[in-house]
Amino acid sequence: MDTTPATTPRRTLRWQTATVLSVHDEAPGVRTFRLGLAEPATHLPGQYYVLRLTAEDGYTAQRSYSVASAPDGRPEIALTVERLDDGEVSEFLHDVVVVGDVLEVRGPVGGWFAWDGVSPALLVGGGSGQVPLAAMLRHARATGRPDLVRMLVSVRTPDDLFYGEELTGPPVTTVFTRTAPPGAVRPAGRLTLDDLAPLVRGGETAFVCGSPAFAAAAADLLAAAGVPDHAIRIEQFGPTGA
C-alpha cells in the first residue's frame, strides 16, 4: 500500500485508541468491525488504517486494513477483515475481539488509491478487494453522485459477496467465477474483456483491488478495453494482510 509522506499528514501517523462498537459477519470468515475513534479524522474512500496489537510481554503485531465506510463526519470507521489461517492479527480479531474492546489504530493513510469523490471512476474488485471500493461506492451514493462510478465485483459464489444488497443493482456488475445464483444471465466463469469493456466510458480512473493474480489480469483487461496505463491504479491484497 502507498504510504507516501506527501499524501499522509503527520497527525494521522500517531497511534490512537479505538473502541469496538459492533462486529458483523459479512461472509464466511469475513467480519466488519465498526470502531469509535478517540481522535476523529476524515478519510478519503480508498485509504486505510494500520491496526496494532500489543501483547502483555510487549510484543506487537500490526496490519493495514482498508476503510469500508464512507466518510460521513462521524468519529467512526468500519474495517472489514478476512480471517486468514496463521494470521496472528486477523485470527485475534475474529476469535478474541468483542464489542467494547479497545484497539490501537493510526490513519488514515495513503493517497495513490484514494478517490476524490468528484471525478469518474471505474471500480474493479475481487475477493477482499471489495472493501475499499465499497467505501467509494458508498460515498458516491451518500453524496448523490452514483453516476460517477461504475463497479465490477468478481467473487467465487454468492456467499462470498460482501455487504448484503449494497453490491447489487446499478451501478454494480457482479461476476461469479465458480457458482452463479439461480437465474443468473451470465454463467460462472473468470472475468473477461466482455465483462469489463462495456463499463469503460473514457476519461475515468480505474481502481483495481484484489489478489496479485486478479489485479494483474484485471489491469490487462482494462488496457485491452482502452484504459491508459496512467489511469489504472492498483492495490493488491496478499498474505501480509493477515
C-alpha positions as CSV (number, residue, x, y, z in Angstrom):
1,M,0.0,0.0,0.0
2,D,1.1,3.6,-0.7
3,T,2.5,5.4,2.4
4,T,4.0,8.4,0.7
5,P,4.6,11.1,3.4
6,A,3.5,13.8,1.0
7,T,0.0,12.4,1.0
8,T,-0.2,11.4,4.6
9,P,-0.4,14.2,7.2
10,R,1.8,13.8,10.2
11,R,-1.1,13.7,12.6
12,T,-2.5,10.6,11.0
13,L,0.7,8.7,11.9
14,R,0.0,9.0,15.6
15,W,-1.4,5.9,17.3
16,Q,-4.8,6.4,19.0
17,T,-7.3,4.2,20.7
18,A,-10.4,2.9,19.0
19,T,-13.3,1.2,20.7
20,V,-15.1,-1.7,19.1
21,L,-18.7,-0.6,18.6
22,S,-20.1,-3.6,16.7
23,V,-19.0,-6.7,14.9
24,H,-20.8,-8.0,11.9
25,D,-20.4,-11.1,9.7
26,E,-20.2,-10.3,6.0
27,A,-19.3,-13.7,4.5
28,P,-17.8,-17.0,5.7
29,G,-14.5,-16.0,7.5
30,V,-15.1,-12.2,6.9
31,R,-16.2,-9.7,9.6
32,T,-16.7,-6.0,9.7
33,F,-15.5,-4.2,12.9
34,R,-17.0,-0.7,13.5
35,L,-14.7,1.3,15.6
36,G,-15.2,4.5,17.5
37,L,-12.2,6.8,17.3
38,A,-10.7,8.8,20.2
39,E,-9.4,11.4,17.7
40,P,-11.7,11.7,14.7
41,A,-10.0,12.0,11.3
42,T,-11.7,12.4,7.9
43,H,-10.6,9.8,5.4
44,L,-10.9,9.6,1.6
45,P,-12.5,6.5,0.1
46,G,-9.7,4.1,-0.6
47,Q,-7.5,5.0,2.3
48,Y,-6.6,2.6,5.1
49,Y,-5.8,2.4,8.8
50,V,-3.0,0.5,10.5
51,L,-4.2,-1.6,13.4
52,R,-1.7,-2.7,16.1
53,L,-2.0,-5.4,18.8
54,T,0.3,-5.4,21.8
55,A,0.8,-8.5,24.0
56,E,1.5,-8.4,27.7
57,D,5.2,-9.1,27.1
58,G,5.4,-6.1,24.8
59,Y,5.4,-8.0,21.5
60,T,3.5,-6.1,18.8
61,A,1.9,-7.1,15.5
62,Q,0.3,-4.7,13.1
63,R,-1.6,-4.9,9.8
64,S,-3.1,-2.5,7.4
65,Y,-6.9,-2.6,6.6
66,S,-8.8,-0.5,4.1
67,V,-11.7,1.5,5.4
68,A,-15.0,0.1,4.3
69,S,-17.2,3.0,5.4
70,A,-17.7,6.3,3.5
71,P,-16.5,9.5,5.2
72,D,-19.6,10.9,6.9
73,G,-18.2,13.2,9.6
74,R,-18.8,10.8,12.4
75,P,-15.8,9.7,14.6
76,E,-16.2,6.1,13.4
77,I,-14.7,3.8,10.8
78,A,-15.5,0.3,9.6
79,L,-12.8,-2.2,8.8
80,T,-13.6,-5.5,7.1
81,V,-11.2,-8.3,7.9
82,E,-10.8,-11.7,6.4
83,R,-9.7,-14.4,8.8
84,L,-6.5,-16.0,7.4
85,D,-5.0,-19.2,8.8
86,D,-1.9,-18.4,10.8
87,G,-2.7,-14.7,10.5
88,E,-1.8,-13.5,14.0
89,V,-3.8,-10.3,13.7
90,S,-6.8,-11.5,11.8
91,E,-7.2,-14.6,13.9
92,F,-7.1,-12.4,17.1
93,L,-9.7,-10.1,15.7
94,H,-12.1,-12.9,14.7
95,D,-11.5,-15.2,17.7
96,V,-11.0,-12.8,20.6
97,V,-12.2,-9.3,20.0
98,V,-15.7,-8.4,21.1
99,V,-17.8,-5.2,21.4
100,G,-16.3,-2.9,24.0
101,D,-12.7,-3.9,23.4
102,V,-10.1,-1.2,22.8
103,L,-7.7,-1.4,19.9
104,E,-4.9,0.8,18.6
105,V,-5.0,2.4,15.2
106,R,-3.4,5.1,13.2
107,G,-4.5,6.7,10.0
108,P,-6.0,7.4,7.5
109,V,-3.0,6.6,5.4
110,G,-2.4,6.5,1.6
111,G,-3.0,8.8,-1.3
112,W,-2.4,6.8,-4.5
113,F,-5.5,4.6,-4.2
114,A,-7.8,7.3,-2.8
115,W,-10.8,8.6,-4.8
116,D,-11.5,12.3,-4.7
117,G,-15.3,11.8,-4.9
118,V,-15.8,14.2,-7.8
119,S,-14.2,12.5,-10.9
120,P,-15.5,9.5,-12.8
121,A,-14.2,6.2,-11.5
122,L,-14.3,2.5,-12.6
123,L,-14.0,0.2,-9.6
124,V,-12.9,-3.4,-10.2
125,G,-12.6,-5.7,-7.2
126,G,-12.0,-9.3,-6.5
127,G,-12.5,-11.1,-3.1
128,S,-11.3,-8.8,-0.3
129,G,-10.7,-6.2,-2.9
130,Q,-14.4,-5.3,-2.5
131,V,-13.6,-3.4,0.7
132,P,-12.0,-0.1,-0.4
133,L,-14.2,0.0,-3.5
134,A,-17.3,-0.3,-1.3
135,A,-16.2,2.8,0.5
136,M,-16.1,4.6,-2.8
137,L,-19.5,3.4,-3.9
138,R,-21.0,4.3,-0.5
139,H,-19.5,7.8,-0.8
140,A,-20.9,8.3,-4.3
141,R,-24.3,7.2,-3.2
142,A,-24.2,9.3,0.0
143,T,-23.3,12.4,-1.9
144,G,-25.9,11.8,-4.6
145,R,-23.4,11.1,-7.3
146,P,-23.7,7.3,-8.1
147,D,-23.4,8.3,-11.8
148,L,-19.7,9.0,-11.2
149,V,-18.9,5.3,-10.5
150,R,-19.2,2.0,-12.3
151,M,-18.3,-1.0,-10.3
152,L,-17.5,-4.6,-11.1
153,V,-17.1,-7.2,-8.4
154,S,-15.7,-10.7,-9.0
155,V,-16.4,-13.3,-6.4
156,R,-16.5,-17.1,-6.4
157,T,-20.0,-17.7,-5.1
158,P,-23.0,-15.6,-3.9
159,D,-21.9,-16.3,-0.4
160,D,-18.6,-14.5,-1.0
161,L,-20.3,-11.2,-1.8
162,F,-19.8,-8.7,1.0
163,Y,-22.2,-6.0,2.3
164,G,-25.5,-7.7,1.5
165,E,-27.7,-6.0,-1.1
166,E,-25.4,-3.0,-1.3
167,L,-23.2,-4.5,-4.0
168,T,-26.1,-5.4,-6.3
169,G,-28.0,-3.4,-8.8
170,P,-26.9,-0.2,-10.6
171,P,-24.1,0.8,-10.8
172,V,-22.7,-2.6,-9.8
173,T,-22.0,-5.6,-12.1
174,T,-21.2,-8.9,-10.3
175,V,-19.3,-11.7,-11.8
176,F,-19.4,-15.1,-10.2
177,T,-16.4,-17.3,-11.1
178,R,-17.4,-20.7,-9.6
179,T,-21.1,-20.8,-8.8
180,A,-23.7,-18.3,-10.2
181,P,-27.0,-17.7,-8.4
182,P,-30.2,-19.3,-9.8
183,G,-31.5,-17.3,-12.8
184,A,-28.2,-15.5,-13.5
185,V,-27.8,-14.4,-17.1
186,R,-24.0,-14.8,-17.1
187,P,-22.7,-18.3,-16.4
188,A,-20.0,-18.7,-13.8
189,G,-16.5,-18.1,-15.1
190,R,-13.5,-15.9,-14.9
191,L,-13.6,-12.2,-15.6
192,T,-13.4,-11.4,-19.3
193,L,-13.0,-8.5,-21.6
194,D,-16.7,-8.8,-22.5
195,D,-17.5,-8.1,-18.8
196,L,-15.3,-5.0,-18.5
197,A,-15.4,-3.3,-21.8
198,P,-19.0,-2.1,-21.6
199,L,-18.2,-0.3,-18.4
200,V,-15.4,1.8,-19.8
201,R,-16.6,5.3,-20.7
202,G,-13.3,7.0,-21.3
203,G,-11.6,9.6,-19.1
204,E,-12.2,7.8,-15.8
205,T,-9.7,6.5,-13.3
206,A,-9.8,2.7,-12.8
207,F,-9.3,1.4,-9.3
208,V,-8.4,-2.3,-9.2
209,C,-8.1,-4.2,-5.9
210,G,-7.7,-7.9,-5.2
211,S,-5.1,-10.6,-5.1
212,P,-1.9,-10.1,-7.2
213,A,-3.2,-12.5,-9.8
214,F,-6.6,-10.9,-10.0
215,A,-5.1,-7.4,-10.1
216,A,-2.7,-8.3,-12.9
217,A,-5.4,-10.0,-15.0
218,A,-7.9,-7.1,-14.5
219,A,-5.3,-4.5,-15.4
220,D,-4.6,-6.3,-18.7
221,L,-8.3,-6.4,-19.5
222,L,-8.7,-2.7,-18.8
223,A,-5.7,-1.9,-21.0
224,A,-7.3,-4.1,-23.8
225,A,-10.6,-2.1,-23.3
226,G,-8.7,1.1,-23.9
227,V,-8.0,2.4,-20.4
228,P,-4.5,4.0,-20.5
229,D,-1.9,2.7,-18.1
230,H,-1.6,6.0,-16.2
231,A,-5.4,5.9,-15.4
232,I,-5.2,2.4,-13.7
233,R,-4.4,2.4,-10.0
234,I,-3.8,-1.0,-8.4
235,E,-3.9,-2.1,-4.7
236,Q,-3.1,-5.8,-4.0
237,F,-4.1,-7.8,-1.0
238,G,-1.7,-10.6,0.0
239,P,-0.6,-12.6,3.0
240,T,0.7,-9.5,4.7
241,G,-3.0,-8.6,5.3
242,A,-3.3,-11.4,7.9
